Amino acid sequence: MMRTISKRRGVITLLLLAALVLSACGSPAGTPETVTVNVTLTEFKITSSINTFHVGVPYHFVVTNTGTVEHEFYIMPPESAQITQDQVKQDAVAGIPPAQLQAGQTATLDYTFTKAAPSGTLEFACHLPGHYDAGMHFPITVQSP
């Protein structure tokens, strides 16, 4: 009888330890895992490892300027190339200013989209003088969950 109780305790202890280990490996129930997005800025192009995003998912943008001049990274609606930096900051959903993206620098941005954005309504962009006109914009889509 004592061996049976001892075996049961051992099995219960093992099951509890397994549950603890499994719960430590993932995010809490209902919480989406952070997705890393690698973005590269060059003269005069933006590339990204992802172009479709989802509402409610936390994204960790790793933005690297591999170019030889400063750039900026903003998530915003498409704009004409001739907007001011004040307009960029006002219209941007999120972004990294040029002071953090000098030639050769990498900066990060954590952002979670809160609403859907059909194709053509948001993009990654650099609006420094002449950069947008030269091709520094990358269309993205944000889908509802």
Secondary structure, 3 states (H helix, E strand, C coil): CHHHHHHHHHHHHHHHHHHHHHHHHCCCCCCCCCEEEEEEEECCEEEECCCEEECCCEEEEEEEECCCCCCCEEEECCCCCCCCHHHHHHHCCEEECHHHCCCCCEEEEEEECCCCEEEEEEEEECCCCCCCCCCCEEEEEEECC
